[in-house]
Amino acid sequence: MGVRDQDALAYAALQGGLKSTHKYVRATCPFCPYLVGKEDRRMSLAFNMKTQWYRCWRCSTKGRVEKVPDYLLRLEVVEQVSVETFDPPEEFVQFDGEENPLLYGVPLAYLRSRGISDRIVHEAKIGACLRGFLAYRVVIPILARNGHTWLGYSARDWTNRSPLRYRYPKGMQRGKILFNSAALDADSQEPIIAVEGVFDALPYWPHAVAFLGKPSHEQVDLLYETARPIVVVLDGDAHREAWALATKLKLAGLRAAMVRLPPKSDPNDVDRRWLVNQAREAIK
């Protein structure tokens, strides 16, 4: 199949596409049956209406169409997939600068030892539980882009004695949300540092988001919505995955890059100023 034939086939497939954001479209991939051997049932063909590039996340076919199909220009943005919301956990106390140092001095000292300043604690609305199911854990809210609605939380045992260092609320849809997703909407050209865990992101607040694990397709979709540059910084043993994600973002028209960390290290292990400077250099 020639390049022109391939692009024409992609153009035809986009006639049945659905807008998921103001510039991003998903469609059923016409190439998967031939390259993967199975029909695409997840609308894996991604199309950027701004750059006119397309790519299938399943079979990796990519190319560019000459124009945006008229059909897509008339579509409204579809409603975003809803996710579960939560109330703050029972016994949760948010740190506001007036907490009792006798009661909360230990969790605050733990946060500082992880490179999280009092300013970050306040802005990220971090707190702790002294009693109940989450006793002796610092609680980091995972908020919607409005900065108020709880989509979940990460509760870290500060004693390092629990067999489960982290707890999350039952039903939390980790693969559909990002920690600090409000950063996507900030009016800034400072690169967003995209990392795996909340404690990797917090030292770089407010210019970092966390995948809460390995990045999912839904989380990558969220990254497509930002106008800011993105630098992917996964753990040192995941540099190939970081390169692949940065490449996907660039193909979708974003300014994107990656920074490779030393083996067996993560963004919370390295010098903060070094990583920030590396991120800025990588995006130039």
N, C-alpha and C positions, 0 to 999 in steps of 0.2 A: 504494500500500500504506500503510495507516495505521500509526501507531506501535505500537498493540497487536498488530496482525497481524505486524509486523516482529519485535517482541520474542518473540512466540509462536513464530515460525519459528526465531529464534536459540535459544530454549529447547529446541526439538525437536532442533536440530543438536547441542546440547551433550550429548544423551543418548549420542552416540558419541564424546565427548571423551576426552582422555587427560590425566591430571595430569602436569605436568612439575616442579612444586614443591609445597610444602605449601599454596599458595594460588592457584596459577596453572594454567590449563587451556588446551589447544589443541584446536581442533575444525575440521572441514571447513566452510568458509564457504558458506552456502546462497545468498548474495547475489551472489557473484562471477560466476556464469554470466549474470546479467542485467545487471550493471554493467560487467563487464570483458569479457564475451563468451567466457570460458573457465572450465572447471571448476577449482576450487581443489584442487590436488594436494599442498599443503604444510601443510595444517592452519593456515591463516592467521588463523582466528577466535580471538582471545585473550579469555579470560574470567578475571576476578579473583574468586575465591570469597569474598574478604573484602568487597569493595565491591559485587559483583554486576553490575559494568559489563562490557560486552563491546565489542570493536572488531576489525575486520578490518584487518590491516596492508596488505592488497592493494587492496581496494576502498574502504576507509575508512568503511564502515558501522559505526555505533556505537549503543549504547543500553544499557538496563538491564533485567534480568529481575527478577521479584518475589521469587524464592527460588532457592537453589541446588538443582539437580536432585538428587533422592535418590540416583540412580545414581552421581553424582560423590562423594558423601559416603562411599560404600562402597569407592571406589577407593584403592589404595595409590599412593604417589608412584612414578612410573616411574624406572628407573635413568637417571642423567644420561648424556648422550652422552659416550663416552670420547674422550679426546684423546691424542695421542702424548706420551710422556715422553722425556727426554733425560738423558744424563750431562753433567756440566760439560765444556766443551771441553778438549782437550789443551793443556797448558802454562798452564792457568788458575791464577792465584794470587789467592785472596781476601784483600782488605785486612783486617787484624785489628789494626792499630795498631803492629805490630812489623816491618813490611816495611822493606827496605833503602831508605833515602832516595835513595841514589845511583842505584838501579835504578828505583824507583817514584815518585820525586819529581815527575817530569813528568806522568804520568797523574793523580796526586792533585791537582796544581796545576790541571790541565785541569778536573777535576770541580769544584773550588772556584770556578773562573772561571765555571762554569755555575750557580752558586748552590747547589751540593750540599755540605753541611757534612760534616765527618768523622763526625759522629753518624749522619747519613743513610747515608753510605757503609757504615758498620758494620751498621746495622739492615737495610739493603736487600741486604746480602751481596754488594756490588759488588767486582769484582776486575779483573784485567787479564792480557793475554798479551804477553809480550816476544818470543816465538818462535812458529814454526809458521804455519798458515794465517791465524790471527787476530792476527798480530804487530802491535804498536803500536796495539792497540785496548783500550779499557775495555769490560768485559763486565758487563752488567746482567742478572742472572737474572730470568726470568719464572716465578714459582713458583705452585704450586697453593695452594688456600686453607689447606692444612695448614702452609704456610710452609717446606716442605722439598723437595717433589718438583719437579724442573725440567720445565716445560712448553715451555721454549725459552729464548732469550736475545736481547738486542740488543747487538751489538758495534759500538761507535763508534770510528772512526779519530780518534785525538787529534792526529795530525799535520796533518790537513786536506789531505793530498796524494793520498789514494786517490780514484780516480774513483767508488768506492762508499763513501760515508761510513758506511753501516750495513750490517751483514751479520747474517743470521739462519740458524739451522740448517735444512738441507733437510728438508722434511716438517713444519715447524712450522705448526700450524693457527691462524694469527693471528686469524681471524674467530670462533674459538670460545673464546678465552681473554681474560683481562684482566690487565694488569700490576697487581700489588698487590691481587688479588682478596680477600685476607684482610681488607681494610678493610671488606668487606661484612658481615662477622660481628662486627666490633668493637662493644663495648657503649659507644656514644657517640652524642650528639645533635649533634656537630659535623658540618656538612654535608660529604659526600663531593664533591670537585671532580672531575668526569669530563672528561678531556681526551683529546687525540689521541695524543700520543707520550710515551715514557718520560721524556724530558728536560723535557717540560711538567709531568709529574706529580711528579718527584723533589723539586723545591724545596718542594712542599706535603706531603711525606711526614709522617706516615702517612695523611693524610686526602685522598688522591687515588688515582684509578684511571686507567689509560690504555687506549684502544681499540686501540692499535698501528695507527692509521690511522682511516678513517671507521668509525663504529659499524655493526655487523651485527645482524641479527635475533637471532642466538644470544647476542651480548653484551648486548643489551637484555633478553633473558630472564634473564640473570644479575643484572642490576640490580634486577629485580622481587623478588629474594629478600632484599633488605636491609630492615631496619627503620629505617635512617638516612635523613635527608633527602639529596637529591642535587641538586647544582647543575652544570648542563652548561656547560662553557666550551670551546668549539671555537675554532679560529683565527679571526681577525677577519673573514676573507672567507667564513666559514661560519655566520654568525649565524642565517640562516634555518633551516639544518639543526639548529642548537642549539635554536632555539625549537620546532621540530617534535618533537624528541626529548623536551624537557622537557614538552611538552603530552602526548605519549604516556604518559610516566611518571605525570603527574597523573591522566590518565583511568584509569590502572590502580590508582589509590588511593594513590600515593606522594606524599610531600611533595617537590616538585620545582620547580626554577626554572632560569633561565639568566642568565648575565652576558655582555653583549656587549662584546667587546674592540675597541679602535681598529682601523681598517683596516690590513691587512698586518702585524698583530702576532699573537703567540701568548702563552700563559700564562707562558712563560719570559722574555718581553721586558718585561713590565709589573712595576710595584712589587708585591712579594709581599704586604705588609701591606694595600695597597689592594685587591688581588683577594680576599684572605681576608675583609676587611670587607664588600666588595661581595657575596660569597657569603652571608655571614651575614644581611645586610640583605635579600637577594633571597628568602630562605626564610622570612622572618617572616610 
